[in-house]
Amino acid sequence: MHHFGKAIYNGLNKPGTNVRFNVTHPNDNTTHFGYETVDEREKAGRVRQVFDSVATKYDVMNDLMSGGLHRLWKIFTIARSGVKPGMKVLDIAGGTGDLAKAFSKKVGPSGEVWLTDINNAMLTCGRDRLLNNGTIVKTAQCDAEKLPFPDGYFDIVTVAFGLRNMTHKDSALAEMRRVLKPGGKLMVLEFSKVTPLLAPIYDFYSFQVIPRVGKVVANDSDSYRYLAESIRMHPDQETLKQMMEGVGFDRVQYHNLTGGVVALHVGDKF
Ligand SMILES: C[S@@+](CC[C@H](N)C(=O)[O-])C[C@H]1O[C@@H](n2cnc3c(N)ncnc32)[C@H](O)[C@@H]1O
């Protein structure tokens, strides 16, 4: 079955409450995997297959597909984070470790940076890449929906291009809030809804160009079709802002980058 509609989020949009947002299918236990409707229990496994498949080519494909723009989006995120020496930072779905590497320099020896991901192949590539670069960070393989950290531990939590792969985004966002200190900040960098002016060219690029590049470079067009579809199924800027407010984040703001191709959402925990 395919689902082409906009994701539906149900829930009371009340700060401080743990609201369950039912994605696409409010009354059953299905969710979306790209444009496919799948059983909730199936999604994590399907996502794992994608990232197992792309792990070794992830960096080169990232640069190719975004024309290097992902580096600028991450530089903006790092600048906006205000990370200072001595801080504790958690990077969720950190994959090959771009943010963790930059944060590690900023927090210095008195700080602490954790690179985490649910996927062993991605985490191993990231950890090895950082080690080869002389950067040592703590690593943990874990699901963002069940974080193995105590309440109120981190100053900053980041998740870059990871949230859209998660089955229960509301549970993951609530977990991110739980592990933040009061006064801490969550930053969600993710693909979002482009301005209508860019939409035709962006659609052509996403569905015609990217899967073909994926086929040539990584011999895997399906994973890169999933990428394009999962972006379309991800909540738009305002919906994600409401989701963050729904799990209790305060002062949620977002910055549109590159005409809304990507948005950086920032929320505080008071
Ligand atoms: C597109 S990569 C992003 C990697 C990196 N953050 C970056 O910006 O380059 C998405 C990552 O999300 C991870 N992921 C998917 N579901 C997850 C979950 N439930 N918990 C933690 N990580 C997850 C995947 O394993 C993958 O490494």
The ligand as a MOL file (V3000), in Angstrom:
LIG
                    3D

  0  0  0     0  0            999 V3000
M  V30 BEGIN CTAB
M  V30 COUNTS 27 29 0 0 0
M  V30 BEGIN ATOM
M  V30 1 C 20.9410 10.4100 7.2670 0
M  V30 2 S 21.8370 9.7250 8.6130 0 CHG=1
M  V30 3 C 22.4170 11.1920 9.4200 0
M  V30 4 C 23.8090 11.0730 9.9570 0
M  V30 5 C 24.4200 12.3360 10.5420 0
M  V30 6 N 23.6600 12.8540 11.6570 0
M  V30 7 C 24.6030 13.4040 9.5020 0
M  V30 8 O 23.9940 14.4490 9.6420 0
M  V30 9 O 25.3340 13.2140 8.5570 0 CHG=-1
M  V30 10 C 20.5110 9.2010 9.6520 0
M  V30 11 C 20.9360 8.3550 10.8370 0
M  V30 12 O 19.8080 8.1350 11.6890 0
M  V30 13 C 20.0130 6.9000 12.3370 0
M  V30 14 N 18.7720 6.4580 12.9920 0
M  V30 15 C 17.6450 6.0400 12.3960 0
M  V30 16 N 16.7180 5.7150 13.3210 0
M  V30 17 C 17.2760 5.9400 14.5380 0
M  V30 18 C 16.8260 5.7920 15.8850 0
M  V30 19 N 15.5990 5.3510 16.1710 0
M  V30 20 N 17.6660 6.1260 16.8760 0
M  V30 21 C 18.9120 6.5660 16.6090 0
M  V30 22 N 19.3990 6.7220 15.3670 0
M  V30 23 C 18.5920 6.4270 14.3290 0
M  V30 24 C 20.4880 6.0250 11.1870 0
M  V30 25 O 21.0910 4.8260 11.6380 0
M  V30 26 C 21.4430 6.9600 10.4630 0
M  V30 27 O 22.7730 6.8120 10.8740 0
M  V30 END ATOM
M  V30 BEGIN BOND
M  V30 1 1 1 2
M  V30 2 1 2 3
M  V30 3 1 2 10
M  V30 4 1 3 4
M  V30 5 1 4 5
M  V30 6 1 5 6
M  V30 7 1 5 7
M  V30 8 2 7 8
M  V30 9 1 7 9
M  V30 10 1 10 11
M  V30 11 1 11 12
M  V30 12 1 11 26
M  V30 13 1 12 13
M  V30 14 1 13 14
M  V30 15 1 13 24
M  V30 16 1 14 15
M  V30 17 1 14 23
M  V30 18 2 15 16
M  V30 19 1 16 17
M  V30 20 1 17 18
M  V30 21 2 17 23
M  V30 22 1 18 19
M  V30 23 2 18 20
M  V30 24 1 20 21
M  V30 25 2 21 22
M  V30 26 1 22 23
M  V30 27 1 24 25
M  V30 28 1 24 26
M  V30 29 1 26 27
M  V30 END BOND
M  V30 END CTAB
M  END
